[in-house]
Amino acid sequence: MVAYSSISSSWPKIILLSGQSLEQFLLTLGLTAFAVIFSLSAFIFLRLLLNWLQVQLEETRYFLTLKLKKNAGKSSANIAEHENIFLEPQFVESEANYTADFLRVETEISAAIEPQMICEDAAAVAHLYKPIALWHGRLILPANDQRQPYDTVFVEVINAPKKYQNFIGKTAFLKWSTNRPVQFFVHAVSQDIKFTKKTKKSQKSGNIHPVRLNGWRNVGPLETLAGSRLEDSLTVMLRRPVIAINHSSSDKQELIIDREPVQIIGRFCALVSILQRPEPDSDKFIVRHFSKTSQQFDGAAEIIRIPQVQPDKNGIARSTNHQIEQSPLNPDGWYIYGERDEDNIFVVQGIEPRKVAQLIPDETHFGLQKSLAYLQEQNWLNTRAQKGQGKRVLLMPNDATENNSISPWQEGDIGIVIHSFGGIGGQKGEPAPLGIVTGHFAFGVAKVVRDRFTSELRFDIEYKQVYAHNPDGIVAGASKWQSYMGDLQRGWLGDRPVCDIICKLDCVCCDYDFDGITLSPLTELNQQLDIMMARYRSGDGTGASLVTPATSCVQDSSQAIYATIKKITAEIESNPQIQDWLKTNPAAAQTQRFQQLVALGQSLEKVLIPLGVVRPDWRKNSRLAGIDSEIKKGLFAGIANSLKAAMSYRTMLPRRTQDEIAKILLKQGSFLWIIRTNQVGGCDAEIEPIAPTGL
């Protein structure tokens, strides 16, 4: 009895001690989490500060060097010094000097054109314009009561193959193939859409959300593509094969596809060099067409229009026609995209500098160390001073014969594109909190094709834009270079510095055939990105994909790579037939490519998951970083989000992610092709290009 009484009297003490231990544990856990977050914040701030000081020091040193050279005068000895085939680009010192240098561009075609030499007959120059795509149309969202099953929309056909010319000008049904993989994709991304409070708040701030889809059930990827803007203005290219069906019993046409359409701009394309304005302050320009015979811009002269687009809500125009004829890129010509107006004058809707698509490098750097050094130190160096410039740089990690006149690309080659852009500075510059210019990140695919106008080899670039909802009407999805970059109204060519790194990796871009079992890493990556892009358009049913400093497009694009790596690896490890093939053929080229793929996957995982712990949302593939549900939030939710971001901290900033992946590819032995543009086109003296921040 005494023993029992003693035990019973001790229970309150044990409970009290347990309560104290629990409180101490929770307090310790909270303090630890606070310390981790504070330490990470302090570390990031210090790195940003050091990075900013380094940039300022480099730019100050650069301009002091220029000033000293200028004061020293121009002697013949200085001119002859360092004469070799690897010339550094000629940078300009300031905005005023840039304008002066811009105005000094002279070419043989810049002489005034006599009025009688200008062709005013549109029919006479019609052969100089080419359709942009074989199957081309404008997407039209059906009304809610007109909806068809299985994610069907309308498409106004703009161009079609010769066999289906009767489709042109008509509105057809655009449907998905009934193939099982296609239907799996459609069902995987179809969502009921109901706007959340955060979506409505974002609308009020000026962002464009798919308001026409709000309240719809089971919305598919074609409907989110057609309904992303407030009006039916999205024009697309349909990927082949396209199955066209004419119903003889009615005036009904159907087009059946198995891949998402690609966004494009304009109706026709031509290659021209811009000569002059026929009248001051006019948006009309005299251009000279490219001649395939002479391989010069000495073809027909014509008057076209390059409209001056309206500025955005921040007062910045995406492009300007001011002094575009004096651009350093004008002598190489422009691909112009658009269509004729009611006066039969060709109106430009998008431009693409011929130079950036050509396969001739302006600079070549040999050796792994030199290539890494260029990527780390020179790629974004003196970005402000390169306003209006564009260049192509080849990084060769091996020590091959130094001959930069030979391109490593061949017709039909496919490369992976790693895209990022920087910020807008100057008088009308956008804000950069704490001096951080986040920029943007995306993947894409570049194919080497034969140019229709010149017969030379060039890149055809298609971006895979995992893009948040925005005030400009840029839509997440596959988009051609001329649409995403060159669109005069929405493109980034004219107002941001851009870096595209293209890499030809056979281990990723070539399929594997293990005695009839086919695996395609590139196809898998495309499928993962297609899913990401479709989910971004619908906001996973919330109607909103939004970006924060810790959650962005770069994180979700990286998640697509992670999913691709894990899926391909799992398929190989779980298949005894593939394992037997690899053991039986250890010296085969395909086995070596596969080993390179495995090594690449392991290296990429170190970048994507640097702490060795996989983010829960990546492991389950249940949520995307840029899509926020209306889950109740609190202190611990904020801590959890910060910890998830820390688990993949190398993918928080676009430039850092681009650099890290590019370094891995160089170390794998792959050459890199870099395309850098800095507010190319006309000259807007009130803005300047700003490099993105990279820790």
Buried (B, 14 or more C-beta within 10 A) or exposed (E): EEEEEEEEEEEEEEEEEEEEEEEEEEEEEEEEBEEBBEEBEEEBEEEBEEBBEEBEEEBEEBBEEBEEEEEEEEEEEEEEEEEEEEEEEEBBBBBEEBBEBBEEBEEEBBEEBEEEEBBEEBEEBEEBBEBBBBBBBBBBBBEEEEBEEBBBBBBBBBBBEEEBEEBEEBBBBBBBBEEEEBBEBBEBBBBEBBBBEBBBEBBEEEBBBBBBBBEBEBBBBBBBBBBBBEEBEBBBBBBEEBEBEEEEEEEEBBBBBBBBBBBBBBBBBBBBBBBBBEEEEEBBBBBBBBBBEEEBBBBBBBBBBBBBBEEBEEEBBBBBBBBBBBBBBBBBBBBBBBBBEEEEBBBBBBBBBBBBBBBEBBBBBBBBEBBBEBBEEEBBBBBBBBBBBBBBBBBBBEEEEEEBEEBBBEEEBBBBBBBBBBBBBBEBBBEBEEEBBBBBBBBBBBBBBEBEBBEEBBBBBBBBBBBBBBEBBBBBBBBBBBBBBBBBBBBBBBBBBBBBBBBBBBBBBBEBEBEEEEBBBBEBBBBBBBBBBBBBBBBBBBBBBBBEEBBBBBBBBBBBBBBBBBBBBEEBEEBEEBEEBBEEBEEEEBBBBBEBBBBBBEBBBEBBBBEEEBBEBBEEBEBBBBBBEEEEEEEEEEBBBBBBBBBBBBBBBBBBBBBBBBBBBBBBEBBBBBBBBBBBBBBBBBBBBBBBBBB
